[in-house]
Amino acid sequence: MKTLWDRLSVPGRVVLVLTLGTAALGLVVTARRDLYARDPELVRGNPTVWNRVTVVPGGAAAYLSLGRRRHP
């Protein structure tokens, strides 16, 4: 059985990789900008750890969903 990747043409693969890469980069940039702009008191956990975790898209998503406290 062919996978989706196998069924895509070369231009389709390029578009898919560029789209997913752009989304991942946007997620990382958003998380890191928020982390640098946010007061340390409004970050759950150690901001230094979050700084290292947000380098990868999964960590950035975790920070944006779990690592931020609401403004008082």
N, C-alpha and C positions, 0 to 999 in steps of 0.2 A: 504494500500500500504506500502510495506516495504521500509525503508530508506537504504541508503548505509551502515550505521553502523549495521543495523539488518542483512544485507546480508553477512557481513564479518565474517569469522571464528575468533576464539579467537586469533590465531597467527597473522592473518591479522590485527586485531584491535591493537595488541601490536606493530606491525611494523608501522602502521599508526600513533599511538600516539608517538612513539619514533622518527619517521621521522619529524613530525610537531614540536615536542618539541625541537629537535636539530636545526631545521631551526629557530625557534623563539629565542632560546638562541644565536645562531650565529648572528642574526640580532641585538640583544641587545648588545652583546659584541663588535661588529663592531662599532655601534653608540657610545658607551661609550668610546672606545679607541680613536676614531676620535675626540670626544669632548674634552677629556683630552689633546690630542696632538695639538689641534688647538689653535691659538692665539684667545683671546677673541674678538678682532676686526673683526675676520673672522667668527664670529657666529652671525646669525640674532637673535636679542632678547637677553634676559638675560641668560648667560650660567648656572646660578644656577637653573633657571626654567627648562632648557633643561636637566640638570643633573637629576632632579626629574622625568621628563617626560619620559626619555629614559629607565626607569626601566621596562616598559611594551613594548611588541613588537610593538604595534600600535604607541606608542610615539617614539620608535626608528626609525620606518619607516618615521614618520613625520619629525623627525630631519634630517635624511639622505636626504630627498627630499626637505625640506623647510628651515631647520635651518642653512644651511652652505652657506657662501659666497664663491665665487670663489677667488682664489689667484690673487692678483693684477698683 
